Amino acid sequence: MSKPVEYYKQKFGSNIEKAFVHLAKEMGELAGAIEKNNKEVIVYDTTEIAGMLFYFADQFNFNLLENVEAVYTKKLEKLQQK
């Protein structure tokens, strides 16, 4: 189990709704950091958001990295066909 998954399982258990609210808050913090061009906060919040996505993938039982590769392989193929 990855560290982010372990952390968020301890923090939220299987409470997806509470975890999603936390994700939304993190997105807001990231938006503020981007507005202010605060690179330190951008890096930190982006990392937290990525960690949460691994937690959601675990909760819904899929491999996030494999799915990202599959989805964007198809998207790139479509772009190249234009």
PyMOL commands that set and color helices and strands:
alter all, ss='L'
color gray80, all
select helices_A, chain A and resi 3-12+16-36+39-59+64-81
alter helices_A, ss='H'
color red, helices_A
deselect
rebuild
show_as cartoon
